[in-house]
Amino acid sequence: MDTVEQEDGLKYVVLSEGRASVLFENENQVFYNPVQQFNRDLSTLAIRAWSQEFMEMRAAKKKKKNNNRKAKNKSKKEEHGDQTLPEVATLTNTREESKVDGIAIEEGNKAENKKVEPFITILEALSATGLRAIRYALEIPNLKTVVANDFSPAAVDAIRRNVKYNSGAETIVEPSHGDANLVMYSRKANPFHCIDLDPYGTAAPFVDAAVQAIADDGLLLVTCTDLGVLAGQGYPEKCFSNYGGMTSKTEFCHESALRLVLNLVATTAARYGKAIEPLLSLSIDFYVRLFIKVKHSPIQVKSLASQTMLAYSCTGCHSTTCQPLGRMSTNDDGIATKYHFPRGPPVGPNCENCGFVHHMAGPMWGGRLHNKTFISKIKALASEADPIVYKTLGRINSMLTVASEELEDAPFYFTPHKVSSVMRTSCPTLIGLGSALLNAGYKVSPTHALAGAIKTNAGYDIIYDVMREFAKKNPVTEANIKFGSPAYKILQRREPKIEIDFTDHPDANPPSRKIKITRYPQNPKCWGPLPKATGDKPSSKRPLPKNLEEDPGLSTEIRAVVEEDIDVKRQKNS
């Protein structure tokens, strides 16, 4: 365990993560969770991937603008012949250096050369120790400024101390003491390229300010740790007040949590003429993490109703039907777009499969959750990253691989064991059930949110057709089927609409399984959320692991600090 003595005469434990190190005096003074290194590693790589895309896009726009100017000047010369024209800037025989958001572009008769100057500005609105901001400063190229803000004076003191301790961070990281919303509202005229919201609990109070303080095509990073509200069943009223929608009492509750947060960001941004594009949306451990591009586009905002949906889930057989809140249509030329009221409801008062009633969830985001090109860029960066700096590369690659395999046009997922439990049958294999759906002409994929689950564009009527056919080949025990139960009603229904074939399909086994990666790694002990920081006051509610030697989730430095805390408490109790 390394300790250092600072100018204030105090000794601090040095905690290292990535290329950054932070000084740790009192575990209750500021908030730090070592389990979130995966979040910080992934966020650093994601911002790097976004910055590459951002520079390419801006440079392409500038090049197109210059080419249009050249064509216009050439057209004018041909129109006027040899007449003298007013001087107009041209790039034909001269070299011109232009800047787009700090990106210097030199063009001329020779091959195009680019000289990139630092231009990216980032706000970490709730910075705590400043570790994430320092890592961004030291690990992301072309970074001009990172504002590390926190409302706690103790946290801001820690940020200043840690920034000073890390060589190279002082010129980039700017400690800030203030209310996160006020900081963001004050930057509407001078917006940030990236805003990172990683609060303790919900990010809902900060979304309005964030979408106003972010630059066009900027990246918004959002974390919500209140999955008891977002994905639980006990607080529907709290979920609606925070996110403007109701959660679902289903096995796909973690995907509906992602969609509820996306809907909050999308509807908030729409008030200011801004549209969103989810680049990566992940359900991780005890939180959700979303990477969202925000763009000023009133035209795209018109499509928001069609990208928003309600979900009707049966309380008996768990079949789910989605209802978009808007419709779009185009003319024969595919140019003009019209927007219409939705048609519905898509279900009756009772489920057509089992006759039970429905529960309704939403409104929530109904569009895609990921951009596969963006995921590929992150994976490319991860393949070249230093595993000593990014210690969670294995898990990053695993989760991104599974996320990239997900169907884009199929909201939600189901598990074979759940539908077999409804029907009181033995459970079909993933490959067997997936093959039956693929052979029927539908698509299937895994999901990153739940091991053993299937995403498909087949409706539940088709899924239960497959299960009825499976039950014929694997007879159920009649004593287990109660009169009036979902299983009784499903098994009594019609013959399948389609021909069911359980022959193994080559696409039923996803590529991520074939390459033998750990797709769903087990969580280490003490992996959950920690209690809030209490400033300088000691916390009596902080959970301490009983067996530190067997806990792979704690670093050597954190283990030493916790062991010291245990010794102090034992001395007080003796």
C-alpha positions as CSV (number, residue, x, y, z in Angstrom):
1,M,0.0,0.0,0.0
2,D,1.5,3.3,-1.1
3,T,1.0,6.4,1.1
4,V,2.1,10.0,0.4
5,E,2.3,13.1,2.6
6,Q,0.9,16.3,1.1
7,E,1.5,19.9,1.9
8,D,-1.3,19.9,4.4
9,G,0.8,17.5,6.5
10,L,-1.7,14.6,6.1
11,K,-1.0,11.2,4.8
12,Y,-3.1,9.8,2.0
13,V,-3.5,6.3,0.5
14,V,-2.8,6.4,-3.3
15,L,-5.5,4.6,-5.4
16,S,-4.6,4.1,-9.0
17,E,-7.0,3.4,-11.9
18,G,-6.2,3.8,-15.5
19,R,-3.5,6.4,-15.9
20,A,-4.9,8.4,-12.9
21,S,-4.2,8.2,-9.2
22,V,-6.4,9.7,-6.5
23,L,-5.5,10.4,-2.8
24,F,-7.8,8.7,-0.3
25,E,-7.9,10.0,3.2
26,N,-11.3,9.1,4.6
27,E,-13.6,6.6,2.8
28,N,-16.7,8.5,3.9
29,Q,-15.4,11.9,2.8
30,V,-16.1,11.5,-1.0
31,F,-17.8,8.8,-3.1
32,Y,-15.6,6.2,-4.8
33,N,-16.8,2.8,-6.0
34,P,-14.0,0.5,-7.4
35,V,-16.5,-1.8,-9.0
36,Q,-17.4,1.1,-11.4
37,Q,-14.0,0.8,-13.2
38,F,-15.8,-1.0,-16.0
39,N,-18.1,2.0,-16.4
40,R,-15.1,4.4,-16.5
41,D,-13.0,2.2,-18.8
42,L,-16.0,1.9,-21.2
43,S,-16.8,5.6,-21.0
44,T,-13.2,6.6,-21.9
45,L,-13.2,4.4,-25.0
46,A,-16.7,5.6,-26.0
47,I,-15.7,9.2,-25.9
48,R,-12.6,8.4,-28.0
49,A,-14.7,6.6,-30.5
50,W,-17.2,9.5,-30.6
51,S,-14.4,12.1,-31.0
52,Q,-13.1,10.3,-34.1
53,E,-16.6,10.2,-35.6
54,F,-17.2,13.8,-34.7
55,M,-13.9,15.0,-36.4
56,E,-14.6,13.0,-39.5
57,M,-18.2,14.3,-39.8
58,R,-17.1,18.0,-39.3
59,A,-14.2,17.7,-41.7
60,A,-16.5,16.1,-44.3
61,K,-19.0,18.9,-43.9
62,K,-16.2,21.5,-44.3
63,K,-14.9,19.7,-47.4
64,K,-18.3,19.6,-49.0
65,K,-18.8,23.3,-48.3
66,N,-15.5,24.2,-49.9
67,N,-16.3,21.9,-52.9
68,N,-19.6,23.6,-53.4
69,R,-17.9,27.0,-53.3
70,K,-15.4,25.9,-55.9
71,A,-18.2,24.6,-58.2
72,K,-20.1,27.8,-57.8
73,N,-17.1,30.0,-58.6
74,K,-16.3,27.8,-61.7
75,S,-19.9,28.2,-62.8
76,K,-19.7,31.9,-62.5
77,K,-16.5,32.1,-64.5
78,E,-18.1,30.1,-67.3
79,E,-21.1,32.3,-67.2
80,H,-19.2,35.6,-67.4
81,G,-16.5,34.4,-69.8
82,D,-13.3,36.5,-69.5
83,Q,-15.0,39.3,-67.5
84,T,-13.3,40.2,-64.3
85,L,-15.1,38.7,-61.3
86,P,-15.0,40.0,-57.8
87,E,-12.5,38.3,-55.6
88,V,-14.0,35.2,-54.1
89,A,-12.2,32.8,-51.8
90,T,-11.2,29.7,-53.7
91,L,-9.1,26.6,-52.9
92,T,-8.1,25.9,-56.5
93,N,-4.6,27.3,-56.7
94,T,-4.2,28.4,-53.1
95,R,-3.9,26.8,-49.7
96,E,-6.4,27.7,-47.1
97,E,-6.4,26.6,-43.5
98,S,-9.9,26.4,-42.0
99,K,-11.0,25.4,-38.5
100,V,-14.2,23.6,-37.6
101,D,-14.7,23.3,-33.8
102,G,-10.9,23.5,-33.4
103,I,-10.1,21.1,-36.2
104,A,-7.6,22.6,-38.5
105,I,-7.8,21.4,-42.1
106,E,-5.3,22.2,-44.8
107,E,-6.3,21.6,-48.4
108,G,-4.5,22.2,-51.6
109,N,-3.2,20.7,-54.8
110,K,-1.4,18.0,-52.9
111,A,-2.9,15.3,-50.8
112,E,-5.0,16.5,-47.9
113,N,-3.3,17.0,-44.6
114,K,-5.0,17.4,-41.3
115,K,-3.6,19.0,-38.2
116,V,-5.8,18.5,-35.1
117,E,-5.7,20.9,-32.2
118,P,-7.3,20.2,-28.8
119,F,-11.0,21.2,-29.0
120,I,-13.1,18.7,-27.0
121,T,-14.8,20.2,-23.9
122,I,-16.3,17.8,-21.3
123,L,-18.4,18.4,-18.2
124,E,-18.4,15.8,-15.5
125,A,-21.4,17.3,-13.6
126,L,-21.0,15.2,-10.4
127,S,-17.4,14.4,-10.1
128,A,-16.8,13.3,-6.5
129,T,-13.1,12.4,-6.3
130,G,-12.4,13.8,-9.8
131,L,-11.0,10.3,-10.9
132,R,-13.1,10.1,-14.0
133,A,-12.3,13.6,-15.1
134,I,-8.6,13.1,-14.6
135,R,-8.8,9.8,-16.5
136,Y,-10.5,11.6,-19.4
137,A,-7.8,14.3,-19.3
138,L,-4.9,11.8,-19.4
139,E,-6.4,9.2,-21.7
140,I,-8.5,11.0,-24.4
141,P,-6.6,12.8,-27.2
142,N,-7.6,16.3,-28.5
143,L,-9.1,17.3,-25.1
144,K,-9.1,21.0,-24.4
145,T,-11.0,21.2,-21.1
146,V,-12.7,18.9,-18.5
147,V,-14.8,20.7,-16.0
148,A,-15.0,18.5,-12.8
149,N,-17.9,19.8,-10.8
150,D,-19.4,18.8,-7.5
151,F,-21.7,20.4,-5.0
152,S,-19.8,19.1,-2.0
153,P,-17.0,21.3,-0.7
154,A,-15.2,18.2,0.5
155,A,-15.4,16.7,-2.9
156,V,-14.1,19.8,-4.6
157,D,-11.2,19.9,-2.2
158,A,-10.4,16.3,-3.1
159,I,-10.7,17.1,-6.9
160,R,-8.2,20.0,-6.5
161,R,-5.8,17.8,-4.5
162,N,-6.1,14.9,-7.0
163,V,-5.7,17.1,-10.1
164,K,-2.5,18.6,-8.6
165,Y,-1.2,15.2,-7.8
166,N,-1.6,13.9,-11.4
167,S,1.0,15.4,-13.7
168,G,-0.5,16.7,-16.9
169,A,-4.0,17.1,-15.6
170,E,-3.7,20.6,-14.2
171,T,-3.7,22.2,-17.7
172,I,-6.9,20.4,-18.7
173,V,-9.1,19.7,-15.6
174,E,-10.9,22.6,-14.1
175,P,-12.4,22.0,-10.6
176,S,-15.8,23.6,-10.1
177,H,-17.9,24.0,-7.0
178,G,-21.6,24.5,-7.8
179,D,-25.0,23.1,-8.5
180,A,-24.7,20.9,-11.5
181,N,-27.9,22.3,-13.1
182,L,-26.8,25.9,-12.7
183,V,-23.4,25.1,-14.2
184,M,-25.1,23.5,-17.2
185,Y,-27.7,26.3,-17.7
186,S,-24.9,28.9,-17.6
187,R,-23.2,27.2,-20.6
188,K,-26.1,27.2,-23.0
189,A,-24.4,29.8,-25.1
190,N,-21.0,28.0,-24.9
191,P,-22.0,24.3,-24.8
192,F,-19.9,21.3,-23.9
193,H,-19.1,18.6,-26.5
194,C,-19.7,15.9,-23.9
195,I,-21.6,15.8,-20.7
196,D,-21.3,12.9,-18.3
197,L,-24.1,12.4,-15.7
198,D,-23.3,9.8,-13.2
199,P,-25.3,10.6,-10.0
200,Y,-26.1,8.6,-7.0
201,G,-29.5,7.4,-8.0
202,T,-31.5,8.9,-10.8
203,A,-30.2,11.3,-13.4
204,A,-33.7,12.7,-14.1
205,P,-33.2,16.1,-12.3
206,F,-30.2,16.9,-14.5
207,V,-31.5,15.9,-18.0
208,D,-33.2,19.2,-18.8
209,A,-30.1,21.3,-18.2
210,A,-27.8,18.7,-19.9
211,V,-29.7,18.7,-23.2
212,Q,-29.6,22.5,-23.3
213,A,-25.9,22.7,-22.5
214,I,-24.6,20.1,-25.0
215,A,-23.2,21.0,-28.5
216,D,-24.8,19.9,-31.7
217,D,-23.9,16.3,-32.4
218,G,-22.5,16.1,-28.8
219,L,-22.4,13.0,-26.6
220,L,-24.5,12.7,-23.5
221,L,-23.5,10.0,-21.1
222,V,-26.1,9.0,-18.5
223,T,-26.0,6.6,-15.6
224,C,-29.0,5.7,-13.4
225,T,-28.5,3.4,-10.4
226,D,-32.1,3.4,-9.1
227,L,-33.1,0.1,-10.7
228,G,-35.3,-0.6,-7.8
229,V,-37.5,2.1,-9.3
230,L,-36.7,1.6,-13.0
231,A,-36.9,-2.2,-13.1
232,G,-38.6,-3.0,-9.9
233,Q,-42.3,-3.7,-9.1
234,G,-42.8,-1.8,-5.9
235,Y,-42.6,1.9,-7.0
236,P,-44.6,2.5,-10.2
237,E,-45.6,6.0,-9.0
238,K,-42.0,7.0,-8.4
239,C,-41.0,5.6,-11.8
240,F,-43.7,7.7,-13.5
241,S,-42.7,10.9,-11.5
242,N,-39.0,10.5,-12.4
243,Y,-39.2,9.2,-15.9
244,G,-42.6,10.0,-17.2
245,G,-43.5,6.3,-17.8
246,M,-44.5,3.1,-16.0
247,T,-42.1,0.2,-15.6
248,S,-43.1,-3.3,-16.6
249,K,-43.6,-6.3,-14.3
250,T,-41.8,-8.7,-16.7
251,E,-38.6,-10.5,-17.2
252,F,-37.5,-7.8,-19.7
253,C,-37.7,-5.1,-17.0
254,H,-34.0,-4.2,-17.5
255,E,-34.5,-3.4,-21.2
256,S,-37.7,-1.4,-20.3
257,A,-35.5,0.5,-17.8
258,L,-33.2,1.5,-20.7
259,R,-36.1,2.6,-22.8
260,L,-37.7,4.6,-20.0
261,V,-34.4,6.6,-19.6
262,L,-34.1,7.1,-23.4
263,N,-37.7,8.3,-23.5
264,L,-37.0,10.9,-20.8
265,V,-34.0,12.2,-22.6
266,A,-35.8,12.2,-26.0
267,T,-38.9,14.0,-24.8
268,T,-36.8,16.6,-22.9
269,A,-34.6,17.3,-25.9
270,A,-37.6,17.6,-28.2
271,R,-38.8,20.6,-26.3
272,Y,-35.7,22.4,-27.6
273,G,-35.9,21.1,-31.2
274,K,-33.3,18.4,-30.5
275,A,-33.4,14.8,-31.5
276,I,-31.4,11.9,-30.0
277,E,-29.6,8.9,-31.4
278,P,-28.8,6.1,-28.9
279,L,-25.3,4.9,-29.7
280,L,-25.0,2.4,-26.9
281,S,-27.5,1.4,-24.2
282,L,-26.4,-1.1,-21.6
283,S,-27.9,-2.7,-18.5
284,I,-24.9,-3.3,-16.2
285,D,-24.9,-4.9,-12.8
286,F,-27.0,-2.5,-10.6
287,Y,-27.3,0.4,-13.1
288,V,-27.9,1.4,-16.7
289,R,-25.4,3.3,-18.8
290,L,-26.4,5.1,-22.0
291,F,-24.3,6.9,-24.6
292,I,-26.6,9.3,-26.6
293,K,-25.9,11.6,-29.5
294,V,-27.9,14.8,-29.3
295,K,-28.5,16.8,-32.5
296,H,-30.5,20.0,-33.2
297,S,-33.0,18.7,-35.8
298,P,-36.6,19.9,-35.6
299,I,-37.4,17.6,-38.6
300,Q,-36.3,14.5,-36.7
301,V,-38.2,15.6,-33.7
302,K,-41.4,15.1,-35.7
303,S,-40.7,11.4,-35.7
304,L,-40.5,11.1,-31.9
305,A,-44.1,10.0,-31.5
306,S,-43.5,7.2,-33.9
307,Q,-40.5,6.2,-31.9
308,T,-42.4,6.2,-28.6
309,M,-44.5,3.3,-27.5
310,L,-46.7,1.7,-24.9
311,A,-46.3,-2.0,-24.0
312,Y,-49.2,-4.3,-23.0
313,S,-48.1,-7.4,-21.1
314,C,-50.4,-10.2,-20.1
315,T,-50.5,-11.1,-16.4
316,G,-51.0,-14.7,-17.2
317,C,-48.7,-15.9,-20.1
318,H,-46.5,-12.7,-20.2
319,S,-47.1,-12.1,-23.9
320,T,-46.3,-8.5,-24.9
321,T,-47.6,-6.3,-27.6
322,C,-46.2,-2.8,-28.4
323,Q,-48.3,0.2,-29.4
324,P,-46.5,3.2,-31.2
325,L,-47.9,6.6,-30.2
326,G,-47.7,7.9,-33.7
327,R,-47.7,6.8,-37.4
328,M,-45.7,8.1,-40.4
329,S,-46.4,7.7,-44.0
330,T,-44.6,8.9,-47.2
331,N,-45.9,9.6,-50.7
332,D,-45.2,7.4,-53.7
333,D,-41.9,9.3,-54.4
334,G,-40.8,8.7,-50.8
335,I,-40.1,12.4,-50.3
336,A,-43.0,14.0,-48.4
337,T,-43.8,12.6,-44.9
338,K,-47.1,12.8,-43.1
339,Y,-47.7,12.3,-39.5
340,H,-50.9,10.6,-38.2
341,F,-52.7,9.7,-35.0
342,P,-52.0,6.1,-33.8
343,R,-54.5,3.3,-34.3
344,G,-55.3,1.1,-31.3
345,P,-55.5,-0.4,-28.9
346,P,-53.6,-3.4,-30.4
347,V,-55.0,-5.8,-27.8
348,G,-58.4,-6.5,-26.4
349,P,-59.4,-6.4,-22.7
350,N,-58.1,-9.9,-22.3
351,C,-55.1,-11.8,-23.8
352,E,-55.9,-13.7,-26.9
353,N,-53.5,-16.5,-25.8
354,C,-54.7,-17.2,-22.3
355,G,-57.6,-14.8,-21.5
356,F,-55.9,-13.0,-18.6
357,V,-55.8,-9.2,-18.3
358,H,-53.0,-6.9,-19.4
359,H,-50.7,-4.5,-17.6
360,M,-49.6,-1.4,-19.5
361,A,-46.0,0.0,-19.4
362,G,-44.6,3.2,-20.8
363,P,-44.5,5.5,-22.6
364,M,-41.0,4.5,-23.4
365,W,-38.5,4.7,-26.3
366,G,-39.4,2.3,-29.1
367,G,-36.5,2.8,-31.5
368,R,-33.2,1.0,-31.6
369,L,-30.9,0.9,-28.6
370,H,-27.5,0.7,-30.3
371,N,-25.5,1.9,-33.3
372,K,-23.5,-1.1,-34.5
373,T,-21.0,1.1,-36.3
374,F,-20.3,3.0,-33.1
375,I,-19.9,-0.3,-31.2
376,S,-17.4,-1.5,-33.8
377,K,-15.3,1.6,-33.3
378,I,-15.2,1.1,-29.5
379,K,-14.2,-2.6,-30.0
380,A,-11.4,-1.5,-32.4
381,L,-10.0,1.0,-29.8
382,A,-10.3,-1.7,-27.1
383,S,-8.3,-4.2,-29.2
384,E,-5.4,-1.7,-29.2
385,A,-5.8,-0.5,-25.6
386,D,-3.3,-1.3,-22.9
387,P,-4.8,-4.0,-20.6
388,I,-2.7,-2.6,-17.7
389,V,-4.6,0.7,-18.0
390,Y,-8.0,-0.8,-19.0
391,K,-8.3,-3.7,-16.7
392,T,-11.9,-4.5,-17.8
393,L,-11.2,-5.0,-21.5
394,G,-12.3,-8.6,-21.4
395,R,-15.7,-7.7,-20.1
396,I,-16.0,-4.7,-22.4
397,N,-15.3,-6.9,-25.4
398,S,-17.8,-9.5,-24.2
399,M,-20.7,-7.1,-23.6
400,L,-20.1,-5.1,-26.8
401,T,-20.0,-8.3,-28.8
402,V,-23.4,-9.5,-27.5
403,A,-24.9,-6.0,-27.8
404,S,-23.8,-5.8,-31.4
405,E,-25.7,-9.1,-32.1
406,E,-29.0,-7.8,-30.8
407,L,-31.9,-7.4,-33.2
408,E,-32.6,-3.7,-33.9
409,D,-36.3,-4.1,-34.7
410,A,-37.4,-6.3,-31.8
411,P,-38.2,-4.6,-28.5
412,F,-37.8,-6.8,-25.5
413,Y,-36.9,-10.5,-25.0
414,F,-38.2,-13.7,-23.4
415,T,-36.6,-16.8,-21.8
416,P,-37.4,-20.4,-22.7
417,H,-37.8,-21.3,-19.0
418,K,-40.4,-18.6,-18.5
419,V,-42.7,-19.7,-21.3
420,S,-42.2,-23.4,-20.4
421,S,-43.1,-22.5,-16.8
422,V,-46.3,-20.9,-18.1
423,M,-47.2,-24.1,-20.0
424,R,-45.9,-26.5,-17.4
425,T,-43.7,-28.3,-19.9
426,S,-40.1,-29.2,-19.9
427,C,-37.8,-26.4,-21.1
428,P,-36.6,-26.4,-24.7
429,T,-33.0,-25.5,-25.4
430,L,-32.0,-22.1,-26.6
431,I,-30.8,-23.5,-29.9
432,G,-33.9,-25.7,-30.3
433,L,-36.4,-22.9,-29.7
434,G,-34.3,-20.4,-31.7
435,S,-34.1,-22.9,-34.6
436,A,-37.8,-23.3,-34.7
437,L,-38.3,-19.6,-35.0
438,L,-35.6,-19.2,-37.6
439,N,-37.0,-22.1,-39.7
440,A,-40.4,-20.3,-39.6
441,G,-38.8,-17.3,-41.2
442,Y,-38.3,-15.1,-38.1
443,K,-35.1,-13.6,-36.6
444,V,-33.5,-14.3,-33.3
445,S,-30.6,-13.0,-31.3
446,P,-29.3,-13.0,-27.7
447,T,-29.5,-9.9,-25.5
448,H,-26.7,-8.4,-23.3
449,A,-29.3,-7.7,-20.5
450,L,-30.1,-11.3,-19.5
451,A,-28.3,-14.6,-20.0
452,G,-30.4,-17.3,-21.6
453,A,-32.9,-14.9,-23.2
454,I,-34.0,-14.5,-26.8
455,K,-34.9,-11.4,-28.8
456,T,-37.1,-12.1,-31.8
457,N,-39.4,-10.3,-34.2
458,A,-41.9,-13.1,-33.9
459,G,-45.1,-12.4,-31.9
460,Y,-46.1,-14.3,-28.8
461,D,-48.8,-16.1,-30.8
462,I,-46.0,-17.6,-32.9
463,I,-43.9,-18.4,-29.8
464,Y,-46.8,-20.3,-28.2
465,D,-47.5,-22.1,-31.4
466,V,-43.9,-23.4,-31.2
467,M,-44.4,-24.3,-27.5
468,R,-47.6,-26.1,-28.3
469,E,-45.8,-28.2,-30.9
470,F,-43.0,-28.8,-28.4
471,A,-45.6,-30.0,-25.8
472,K,-46.8,-32.6,-28.3
473,K,-43.3,-34.1,-28.6
474,N,-42.7,-33.7,-24.8
475,P,-46.1,-34.4,-23.2
476,V,-47.1,-32.4,-20.1
477,T,-48.4,-34.0,-16.9
478,E,-52.1,-33.3,-16.9
479,A,-52.2,-33.2,-13.2
480,N,-50.0,-30.0,-13.3
481,I,-52.5,-28.2,-15.6
482,K,-55.2,-26.5,-13.5
483,F,-58.5,-25.6,-15.1
484,G,-58.6,-21.9,-16.1
485,S,-54.8,-21.5,-15.8
486,P,-52.8,-19.9,-18.7
487,A,-51.4,-23.3,-19.5
488,Y,-54.9,-24.9,-19.8
489,K,-56.1,-22.1,-22.1
490,I,-53.0,-22.1,-24.3
491,L,-53.0,-25.8,-24.8
492,Q,-56.7,-25.8,-25.7
493,R,-56.2,-23.4,-28.5
494,R,-56.0,-23.8,-32.2
495,E,-53.4,-25.6,-34.3
496,P,-50.2,-23.6,-35.3
497,K,-50.5,-21.0,-38.0
498,I,-47.2,-22.1,-39.4
499,E,-45.2,-25.2,-39.9
500,I,-42.9,-25.9,-36.9
501,D,-39.5,-27.4,-37.6
502,F,-37.1,-28.0,-34.7
503,T,-34.2,-28.9,-37.0
504,D,-31.0,-27.1,-35.9
505,H,-30.5,-23.8,-37.8
506,P,-27.0,-22.6,-38.3
507,D,-27.9,-19.1,-37.1
508,A,-29.4,-20.3,-33.9
509,N,-26.0,-20.4,-32.2
510,P,-24.7,-16.8,-32.1
511,P,-21.1,-15.9,-33.1
512,S,-20.4,-14.7,-29.6
513,R,-20.9,-18.3,-28.3
514,K,-18.8,-19.8,-31.1
515,I,-15.7,-17.8,-30.3
516,K,-15.8,-18.9,-26.7
517,I,-15.9,-15.6,-24.9
518,T,-17.3,-15.2,-21.4
519,R,-20.5,-13.4,-22.5
520,Y,-22.0,-13.0,-19.0
521,P,-19.2,-12.9,-16.4
522,Q,-20.2,-13.4,-12.8
523,N,-20.2,-10.4,-10.5
524,P,-17.5,-10.2,-7.8
525,K,-18.5,-10.0,-4.2
526,C,-19.3,-6.5,-2.9
527,W,-20.2,-5.5,-6.5
528,G,-23.3,-3.5,-5.7
529,P,-23.9,0.2,-5.1
530,L,-22.2,1.8,-2.1
531,P,-23.9,4.3,0.3
532,K,-23.7,8.0,-0.3
533,A,-20.6,9.9,0.8
534,T,-21.2,11.7,4.2
535,G,-18.6,14.4,4.0
536,D,-16.3,14.3,7.0
537,K,-18.7,12.4,9.1
538,P,-18.0,8.7,9.6
539,S,-20.7,6.3,8.3
540,S,-22.1,3.6,10.5
541,K,-24.1,2.0,7.7
542,R,-21.3,1.2,5.3
543,P,-21.4,-2.6,4.6
544,L,-18.1,-4.3,5.1
545,P,-17.2,-7.7,3.5
546,K,-16.6,-10.5,6.0
547,N,-13.9,-12.2,4.0
548,L,-11.7,-9.8,2.2
549,E,-9.2,-12.4,1.0
550,E,-11.9,-14.1,-1.1
551,D,-13.2,-10.9,-2.6
552,P,-11.9,-10.3,-6.1
553,G,-13.9,-7.1,-6.5
554,L,-11.6,-5.0,-4.2
555,S,-8.3,-3.6,-5.2
556,T,-5.3,-4.0,-2.9
557,E,-5.5,-0.4,-1.9
558,I,-9.2,-0.5,-1.1
559,R,-8.8,-3.8,0.8
560,A,-6.1,-2.2,3.0
561,V,-8.3,0.8,3.8
562,V,-11.3,-1.4,4.6
563,E,-9.1,-3.7,6.8
564,E,-7.9,-0.6,8.7
565,D,-11.5,0.6,9.2
566,I,-12.5,-2.9,10.5
567,D,-9.6,-2.7,13.0
568,V,-10.7,0.7,14.2
569,K,-14.2,-0.5,14.8
570,R,-13.1,-3.5,16.6
571,Q,-11.0,-1.4,18.9
572,K,-14.0,0.9,19.6
573,N,-16.2,-2.2,20.4
574,S,-13.6,-3.8,22.7
